[in-house]
Protein backbone atom coordinates (compact mmCIF):
# COMPACT_ATOMS: atom_id res chain seq x y z
CA UNK A 1 0.00 0.00 0.00
CA UNK A 2 1.44 3.37 -1.02
CA UNK A 3 1.60 6.17 1.52
CA UNK A 4 -0.82 8.90 0.51
CA UNK A 5 0.55 11.32 3.07
CA UNK A 6 3.90 11.76 4.74
CA UNK A 7 4.03 9.99 8.09
CA UNK A 8 4.06 12.26 11.13
CA UNK A 9 7.14 12.22 13.33
CA UNK A 10 6.96 12.18 17.11
CA UNK A 11 9.34 12.72 20.01
CA UNK A 12 11.10 10.24 22.27
CA UNK A 13 10.72 9.50 25.97
CA UNK A 14 14.11 11.18 26.34
CA UNK A 15 12.79 14.42 24.85
CA UNK A 16 9.74 14.19 27.11
CA UNK A 17 12.02 13.84 30.14
CA UNK A 18 14.16 16.75 28.93
CA UNK A 19 11.11 19.03 28.52
CA UNK A 20 9.52 17.98 31.82
CA UNK A 21 12.80 18.55 33.63
CA UNK A 22 13.28 21.98 32.03
CA UNK A 23 9.75 23.07 32.98
CA UNK A 24 10.14 21.79 36.55
CA UNK A 25 13.48 23.58 36.87
CA UNK A 26 11.94 26.87 35.71
CA UNK A 27 9.01 26.42 38.10
CA UNK A 28 11.38 25.71 40.99
CA UNK A 29 13.42 28.83 40.17
CA UNK A 30 10.50 31.21 39.52
CA UNK A 31 7.69 29.69 41.60
CA UNK A 32 5.44 30.22 38.57
CA UNK A 33 3.50 27.61 36.60
CA UNK A 34 4.84 26.70 33.16
CA UNK A 35 2.35 25.68 30.47
CA UNK A 36 4.83 24.85 27.70
CA UNK A 37 8.57 24.85 27.06
CA UNK A 38 10.83 24.95 24.05
CA UNK A 39 13.58 22.34 23.95
CA UNK A 40 16.27 21.62 21.41
CA UNK A 41 17.02 17.95 20.76
CA UNK A 42 20.55 16.59 20.47
CA UNK A 43 20.25 16.90 16.68
CA UNK A 44 19.22 20.55 16.82
CA UNK A 45 15.47 20.14 16.28
CA UNK A 46 13.47 22.69 18.27
CA UNK A 47 10.14 21.61 19.77
CA UNK A 48 7.54 23.41 21.85
CA UNK A 49 5.96 20.87 24.19
CA UNK A 50 2.90 21.18 26.38
CA UNK A 51 3.36 20.68 30.13
CA UNK A 52 0.86 18.92 32.39
CA UNK A 53 0.49 17.93 36.05
CA UNK A 54 2.31 20.99 37.37
CA UNK A 55 3.02 21.15 41.12
CA UNK A 56 5.17 23.65 42.97
CA UNK A 57 6.29 22.96 46.52
CA UNK A 58 8.45 24.92 48.91
CA UNK A 59 11.63 23.06 47.95
CA UNK A 60 10.59 21.17 44.80
CA UNK A 61 8.63 21.32 41.56
CA UNK A 62 7.27 18.63 39.30
CA UNK A 63 5.35 18.21 36.05
CA UNK A 64 4.98 15.92 33.06
CA UNK A 65 4.90 15.68 29.27
CA UNK A 66 2.64 13.33 27.32
CA UNK A 67 4.61 11.20 24.85
CA UNK A 68 3.57 11.61 21.22
CA UNK A 69 5.10 8.97 18.96
CA UNK A 70 3.62 10.44 15.79
CA UNK A 71 2.65 7.70 13.34
CA UNK A 72 5.08 5.18 14.82
CA UNK A 73 3.64 2.07 16.44
CA UNK A 74 5.15 2.79 19.85
CA UNK A 75 3.74 1.27 23.05
CA UNK A 76 4.89 4.31 25.02
CA UNK A 77 2.67 6.62 22.96
CA UNK A 78 0.39 8.58 25.31
CA UNK A 79 2.45 7.83 28.43
CA UNK A 80 3.19 10.69 30.79
CA UNK A 81 6.90 11.22 31.47
CA UNK A 82 7.38 13.16 34.69
CA UNK A 83 10.21 15.08 36.32
CA UNK A 84 10.59 16.21 39.91
CA UNK A 85 13.34 18.71 40.67
CA UNK A 86 14.98 19.64 43.97
CA UNK A 87 18.03 21.73 44.87
CA UNK A 88 20.90 19.81 46.40
CA UNK A 89 23.96 20.63 48.52
CA UNK A 90 26.02 18.33 46.29
CA UNK A 91 27.69 19.91 43.27
CA UNK A 92 26.40 19.18 39.80
CA UNK A 93 23.28 17.52 38.46
CA UNK A 94 22.09 14.18 39.81
CA UNK A 95 19.65 12.33 37.56
CA UNK A 96 17.85 9.28 38.88
CA UNK A 97 14.73 7.27 38.20
CA UNK A 98 11.49 6.91 40.08
CA UNK A 99 8.27 4.97 39.64
CA UNK A 100 7.93 3.25 36.26
CA UNK A 101 11.54 3.71 35.12
CA UNK A 102 13.36 0.41 34.73
CA UNK A 103 16.60 -0.66 36.41
CA UNK A 104 19.45 -2.36 34.51
CA UNK A 105 20.08 -5.89 35.80
CA UNK A 106 22.27 -7.31 33.02
CA UNK A 107 25.51 -6.09 31.42
CA UNK A 108 25.75 -5.29 27.72
CA UNK A 109 23.74 -2.07 27.58
CA UNK A 110 24.85 1.57 27.52
CA UNK A 111 24.51 1.83 31.32
CA UNK A 112 25.93 -0.09 34.25
CA UNK A 113 24.05 -2.78 36.15
CA UNK A 114 22.04 -1.22 38.96
CA UNK A 115 21.49 2.11 37.19
CA UNK A 116 18.12 3.44 36.14
CA UNK A 117 17.46 3.02 32.42
CA UNK A 118 17.81 6.68 31.52
CA UNK A 119 20.13 6.57 28.54
CA UNK A 120 23.22 8.77 28.04
CA UNK A 121 21.72 11.20 25.51
CA UNK A 122 18.65 12.09 27.64
CA UNK A 123 20.94 12.48 30.66
CA UNK A 124 23.16 14.84 28.69
CA UNK A 125 20.22 16.94 27.48
CA UNK A 126 18.63 17.16 30.95
CA UNK A 127 21.97 18.23 32.45
CA UNK A 128 22.27 20.91 29.76
CA UNK A 129 18.83 22.29 30.70
CA UNK A 130 19.72 22.38 34.40
CA UNK A 131 23.14 24.03 34.09
CA UNK A 132 21.98 27.69 33.80
CA UNK A 133 19.94 27.40 37.01
CA UNK A 134 22.63 26.03 39.31
CA UNK A 135 24.57 28.49 41.43
CA UNK A 136 28.20 27.92 42.44
CA UNK A 137 28.62 25.32 45.15
CA UNK A 138 25.09 24.01 44.70
CA UNK A 139 23.54 21.16 42.79
CA UNK A 140 20.25 19.79 41.61
CA UNK A 141 18.54 16.43 41.90
CA UNK A 142 16.20 15.40 39.09
CA UNK A 143 13.93 12.37 39.38
CA UNK A 144 12.33 11.01 36.22
CA UNK A 145 9.26 8.81 36.57
CA UNK A 146 6.55 7.23 34.42
CA UNK A 147 3.33 6.48 36.34
CA UNK A 148 2.25 3.74 33.90
CA UNK A 149 5.79 2.60 33.15
CA UNK A 150 5.69 -0.75 34.92
CA UNK A 151 2.54 -1.75 33.06
CA UNK A 152 3.82 -0.51 29.69
CA UNK A 153 7.16 -2.33 30.12
CA UNK A 154 5.41 -5.71 29.90
CA UNK A 155 4.74 -4.94 26.22
CA UNK A 156 8.34 -4.03 25.44
CA UNK A 157 11.63 -5.90 25.05
CA UNK A 158 12.84 -4.59 28.41
CA UNK A 159 12.35 -7.86 30.35
CA UNK A 160 14.50 -9.70 27.78
CA UNK A 161 17.15 -7.00 27.98
CA UNK A 162 17.28 -7.31 31.75
CA UNK A 163 15.56 -3.99 32.44
CA UNK A 164 13.07 -4.52 35.26
CA UNK A 165 10.40 -2.40 36.91
CA UNK A 166 9.57 -0.05 34.08
CA UNK A 167 10.41 1.43 30.70
CA UNK A 168 13.60 3.00 29.39
CA UNK A 169 14.07 6.73 28.86
CA UNK A 170 15.70 6.65 25.46
CA UNK A 171 16.35 8.62 22.29
CA UNK A 172 19.59 9.36 20.45
CA UNK A 173 18.13 12.06 18.21
CA UNK A 174 15.14 13.04 20.36
CA UNK A 175 12.79 12.49 17.43
CA UNK A 176 10.72 9.35 16.72
CA UNK A 177 10.82 8.44 13.05
CA UNK A 178 7.71 6.48 11.99
CA UNK A 179 9.66 3.33 11.22
CA UNK A 180 8.58 0.79 13.78
CA UNK A 181 10.41 -2.01 11.92
CA UNK A 182 13.74 -0.21 12.35
CA UNK A 183 13.09 0.29 16.05
CA UNK A 184 12.20 -3.39 16.37
CA UNK A 185 15.43 -4.40 14.66
CA UNK A 186 17.47 -2.20 16.98
CA UNK A 187 15.85 -3.94 19.95
CA UNK A 188 16.72 -7.34 18.49
CA UNK A 189 20.33 -6.30 17.95
CA UNK A 190 20.54 -5.06 21.55
CA UNK A 191 19.45 -8.48 22.76
CA UNK A 192 22.53 -9.94 21.09
CA UNK A 193 24.69 -7.53 23.11
CA UNK A 194 23.02 -8.69 26.32
CA UNK A 195 23.45 -12.32 25.29
CA UNK A 196 27.17 -11.77 24.65
CA UNK A 197 27.64 -9.92 27.93
CA UNK A 198 26.02 -12.85 29.75
CA UNK A 199 28.79 -15.10 28.40
CA UNK A 200 26.87 -17.03 25.77
CA UNK A 201 29.04 -18.08 22.83
CA UNK A 202 26.12 -19.17 20.66
CA UNK A 203 23.05 -17.20 19.56
CA UNK A 204 19.87 -19.25 19.50
CA UNK A 205 17.49 -17.43 17.17
CA UNK A 206 13.85 -18.50 17.32
CA UNK A 207 11.33 -17.33 14.76
CA UNK A 208 8.29 -17.38 17.02
CA UNK A 209 6.46 -18.97 19.91
CA UNK A 210 6.78 -22.52 18.51
CA UNK A 211 10.58 -22.27 18.52
CA UNK A 212 10.63 -20.51 21.87
CA UNK A 213 8.57 -23.27 23.50
CA UNK A 214 10.77 -25.97 21.93
CA UNK A 215 13.90 -24.32 23.33
CA UNK A 216 12.58 -24.17 26.89
CA UNK A 217 10.66 -27.46 27.02
CA UNK A 218 12.84 -29.73 24.87
CA UNK A 219 16.32 -28.19 24.81
CA UNK A 220 16.07 -26.86 28.37
CA UNK A 221 17.50 -23.47 27.39
CA UNK A 222 17.19 -20.40 29.58
CA UNK A 223 15.06 -17.54 28.21
CA UNK A 224 18.04 -15.15 28.19
CA UNK A 225 20.02 -17.48 25.90
CA UNK A 226 17.64 -17.05 22.96
CA UNK A 227 16.31 -14.18 20.87
CA UNK A 228 12.88 -14.25 19.21
CA UNK A 229 13.46 -12.61 15.83
CA UNK A 230 10.25 -12.97 13.82
CA UNK A 231 10.85 -12.54 10.09
CA UNK A 232 14.23 -10.80 10.35
CA UNK A 233 16.57 -13.73 9.70
CA UNK A 234 18.94 -11.99 7.30
CA UNK A 235 19.30 -8.92 9.51
CA UNK A 236 19.97 -10.95 12.64
CA UNK A 237 22.54 -13.34 11.19
CA UNK A 238 24.34 -10.29 9.76
CA UNK A 239 24.30 -8.72 13.24
CA UNK A 240 25.71 -11.95 14.70
CA UNK A 241 28.57 -11.82 12.20
CA UNK A 242 29.23 -8.13 12.98
CA UNK A 243 29.25 -8.81 16.72
CA UNK A 244 31.62 -11.77 16.29
CA UNK A 245 29.09 -14.34 17.50
CA UNK A 246 30.44 -17.37 15.68
CA UNK A 247 27.71 -19.94 16.31
CA UNK A 248 24.04 -19.56 15.42
CA UNK A 249 21.19 -22.00 15.91
CA UNK A 250 18.03 -21.12 13.99
CA UNK A 251 14.82 -22.75 15.21
CA UNK A 252 11.35 -22.37 13.78
CA UNK A 253 8.31 -23.66 11.95
CA UNK A 254 8.76 -25.22 8.53
CA UNK A 255 6.52 -22.56 7.00
CA UNK A 256 9.19 -19.95 7.70
CA UNK A 257 12.33 -22.02 7.31
CA UNK A 258 11.34 -23.39 3.92
CA UNK A 259 11.43 -19.77 2.71
CA UNK A 260 14.96 -19.45 4.08
CA UNK A 261 15.93 -22.66 2.27
CA UNK A 262 14.57 -21.00 -0.86
CA UNK A 263 16.87 -18.00 -0.32
CA UNK A 264 14.32 -15.64 1.27
CA UNK A 265 16.06 -14.15 4.32
CA UNK A 266 13.14 -11.93 5.35
CA UNK A 267 10.18 -14.28 5.66
CA UNK A 268 7.45 -11.64 5.72
CA UNK A 269 4.79 -12.59 3.17
CA UNK A 270 5.22 -9.26 1.35
CA UNK A 271 8.61 -10.54 0.14
CA UNK A 272 7.18 -13.74 -1.30
CA UNK A 273 5.35 -16.93 -0.46
CA UNK A 274 6.56 -20.06 -2.23
CA UNK A 275 6.19 -22.41 0.73
CA UNK A 276 4.05 -25.09 -0.89
CA UNK A 277 5.81 -25.11 -4.26
CA UNK A 278 9.19 -25.29 -2.49
CA UNK A 279 8.10 -28.21 -0.29
CA UNK A 280 6.77 -29.94 -3.41
CA UNK A 281 10.08 -29.33 -5.20
CA UNK A 282 12.09 -30.81 -2.35
CA UNK A 283 9.74 -33.78 -2.28
CA UNK A 284 10.41 -34.33 -5.98
CA UNK A 285 14.17 -34.06 -5.45
CA UNK A 286 13.88 -36.73 -2.76
CA UNK A 287 12.17 -39.15 -5.16
CA UNK A 288 8.53 -38.74 -4.17
CA UNK A 289 6.00 -40.18 -6.59
CA UNK A 290 4.04 -37.82 -8.83
CA UNK A 291 0.77 -38.43 -7.00
CA UNK A 292 2.40 -37.45 -3.68
CA UNK A 293 3.89 -34.31 -5.23
CA UNK A 294 0.46 -33.41 -6.65
CA UNK A 295 -1.16 -33.94 -3.26
CA UNK A 296 1.43 -31.76 -1.55
CA UNK A 297 1.00 -29.07 -4.20
CA UNK A 298 -2.74 -28.85 -3.57
CA UNK A 299 -2.31 -27.93 0.09
CA UNK A 300 -2.86 -24.39 1.33
CA UNK A 301 -0.52 -24.43 4.35
CA UNK A 302 2.94 -25.79 5.03
CA UNK A 303 1.54 -27.66 8.03
CA UNK A 304 -0.89 -29.53 5.75
CA UNK A 305 2.02 -30.46 3.48
CA UNK A 306 3.87 -31.82 6.50
CA UNK A 307 0.92 -34.09 7.25
CA UNK A 308 1.00 -35.48 3.67
CA UNK A 309 4.72 -36.23 3.80
CA UNK A 310 4.42 -37.87 7.21
CA UNK A 311 1.50 -39.97 5.95
CA UNK A 312 3.80 -41.42 3.28
CA UNK A 313 6.76 -41.65 5.68
CA UNK A 314 8.83 -39.19 3.63
CA UNK A 315 11.24 -37.41 5.96
CA UNK A 316 14.03 -36.67 3.50
CA UNK A 317 12.47 -33.35 2.34
CA UNK A 318 12.59 -32.11 5.95
CA UNK A 319 16.29 -32.97 6.16
CA UNK A 320 16.96 -31.18 2.89
CA UNK A 321 15.06 -28.06 3.98
CA UNK A 322 16.95 -27.87 7.29
CA UNK A 323 20.34 -28.27 5.57
CA UNK A 324 19.56 -25.83 2.77
CA UNK A 325 18.29 -23.22 5.22
CA UNK A 326 21.62 -23.40 7.05
CA UNK A 327 23.51 -23.32 3.74
CA UNK A 328 21.63 -20.23 2.52
CA UNK A 329 22.47 -18.39 5.72
CA UNK A 330 26.13 -19.36 5.45
CA UNK A 331 26.15 -18.13 1.87
CA UNK A 332 24.50 -14.86 2.97
CA UNK A 333 27.15 -14.13 5.62
CA UNK A 334 30.06 -15.42 3.50
CA UNK A 335 30.58 -18.44 5.78
CA UNK A 336 31.47 -16.28 8.78
CA UNK A 337 29.19 -18.31 11.04
CA UNK A 338 28.71 -21.89 12.09
CA UNK A 339 24.97 -22.32 11.47
CA UNK A 340 22.60 -25.00 12.68
CA UNK A 341 18.89 -25.32 11.99
CA UNK A 342 15.99 -27.13 13.67
CA UNK A 343 12.78 -27.55 11.70
CA UNK A 344 9.51 -27.79 13.66
CA UNK A 345 5.84 -28.55 13.06
CA UNK A 346 3.16 -26.28 14.48
CA UNK A 347 2.77 -28.61 17.48
CA UNK A 348 6.48 -28.26 18.24
CA UNK A 349 7.50 -31.68 16.89
CA UNK A 350 11.05 -31.77 15.60
CA UNK A 351 10.90 -32.63 11.89
CA UNK A 352 14.64 -32.37 11.25
CA UNK A 353 17.84 -30.85 12.51
CA UNK A 354 21.03 -29.89 10.76
CA UNK A 355 23.53 -30.97 11.88
CA UNK A 356 21.78 -33.99 13.33
CA UNK A 357 21.30 -33.81 17.08
CA UNK A 358 22.50 -36.62 19.35
C-alpha positions, 0 to 999 in steps of 0.5 A: 500500500502506497503512503498517501501522506507523509508519516508524522514524526513524534518525540522520544521518551528522552525528549519528554524527560528533557522538557519535563525537567526543564519546565520543573526547573523553571518552576522551581526557580521562579515559583510560577506555573509553566504551560509549555517549554521549548527544547532543542534535541541533540540533533538541533530540532526545536520543539515546543511541548505542552506541560501537564500535572504541574506542582510547585512545593516549597523546595521542589517542583514537578510536572509531566509531558505526554509522549507523542510517537507520531505515526510510529507504532510505539507502546509508550505513545500517550504515556506521561513522562514526569520530572521532579526537581529539587536543589541539592547541597552536592555539586552538579546535576544528579539524575535518577529514576522513580516509579515506572523507570526500569533498572538495569540488571544485566551487562551489555547495555549503555549503562551499568548494572544497577542504574536506572534506564535513563540513557546517556543522551537524555541524561546529557540533554537534561543536564544541559537544561539544568546548568543555567539554574545552578549556582556555584557550590550548589547542585540539583537532583532530578527524578524522572518517573513514568506512572504507567511505566511498569505496566507498559514495560510488559509490552516491550523488550525490556524484560529480555534486555534485563531492564526490570520495573519499568520502561527506558528513557531513550532517544539518540536524536530526540525524534521518533521516526515512523519506522517501527520495523527499524526500532524493532530491529534495533531492539533485536540487535541489543538483545545480542549484546546482552546475550554476549555480555552474559557469556553465551558463545552461541546465539539461538534465534527462534522465529516465534512462539513454537521455537521458543517453547521448543527451546525451553521445554525440549532443549532446556535453554534459559530464556536469556540465551535465545532471541525471538526474531520474527521474520528478520533472519537476514538482519539478525545473522548479519548482526551476529557476524558483525558482533563476532558471534560465531555460532548460530542456531536457527529454530522455527516452523517449517513454513518460515524455514522453507522460505529461508531454504529457498533463499528468502532471508526476510520471511514476511509474506510481502517478500514472497510466499513459495512455501508449498511449491518449495516443499513440493520441489524438495519432495520431488528431489527426494524421489517422491511419486508424482501423486504425492507431489500433486497432493502436496501441491494442492495444500494451502498451508505448510503444516498440511504439506507436513501431514501429507509427507508424514503420511507417506513416511517421507522425511528426507524433504525435511532434512533437505530443507533444514540443511539448505536453510543453514547453507543459505544463511552461510552463503548470505554471511560469507561463511562467517558463522557456524549455522545450525537449523531445527525444523519444527511442526506447528505442534512443536514436533522436531521434523529435522535438525542440521547438523543432526542432534544426538 
